[in-house]
Amino acid sequence: MTPRTHRRLATLARLAALAAIAWGAAGCGAIKPVQAWEKGHLARPEMLMEGDLLEGRYDEHIYASREAASGGSGVGGGGCGCN
């Protein structure tokens, strides 16, 4: 590849990168704030990250039964009495 061709490709790559940055920055300006009536969809109980409350309690019950310990989820040690 000749030096002239290399310079042209480098210039073209720089222009493409500049165009991509400008295009990406222009997309950020079009973000509109969420309206109050649109927030209602995210406030529904089925949209919670935790999932179903009853299912969570059931999972904790099964875990506690398996580990032979009640409560204290999130702490070290198990039902054997070791720390």
N, C-alpha and C positions, 0 to 999 in steps of 0.2 A: 504494500500500500504506500502510495506516495505521501509526502508530508502535506501536500495541498489537500488531498482527499481526507487525510486524518483530521486536518483542521476543520474541514467542512462537516465531517461527521460529529466532531466535538461541538461545533457551533449548533448543529441541528439537535444534538442531545440536550444542550443547555436551553435552547428555545423550547423544546418539548417539556423539559422539567419546569421551566418558568410558566408555560401554559397550563400544566397540570396543577401547579400551586395556585395560580390565579383562578382556575376553574373550581378548585376545592374551596378557596376562600370565598368565592362568590356564592357557593352553596350554603355557607354558614350564615350569610346575611338574610336568607329567606326563612329562617326559623321563626315561627310565630308562637307566642305564648299560648298555653292551653287555656281554653275558656272554662268557666265554672261548670257549665252543663256537660262538658266533655270529661271532667274529672270524676263524674259519677260512675262511669264504667270501671274505673280502677278502684273505687271504694267499695265495690261489692264484696261480700264475704268470700266468694269462690276465687277471688283474685289474690288472696293472701298467700304469702310465700310459705307459711307454715302448713297450709293445707287444712284438712278438717280437724277441728278441735277434738271430737270424739275419737277419731282415728289416732291422734297423737297420744291421748290418754291410754288407749288400748295398747299402743306400742310400748309406752312406758311400763304398763302393767306386765306385759309379756317379758320385757327386759328384766324387770325387778324379780319376776318369778324365776327366770332362768338363772340369774345371778345370786339368788337366795338373799337378796337385800332389798330393803324398801327405802325410797327416797335417796337423797344424796347423789342424784345423777350429776355427773360432771366433776366428781371428786375421785381421788385415787383410792385404791383398795377395793376389796370385793366383799362377798358375804362370808369369807373364811375368817375374818378378824385381823388379817394382816394389813399393815399400813403401807 
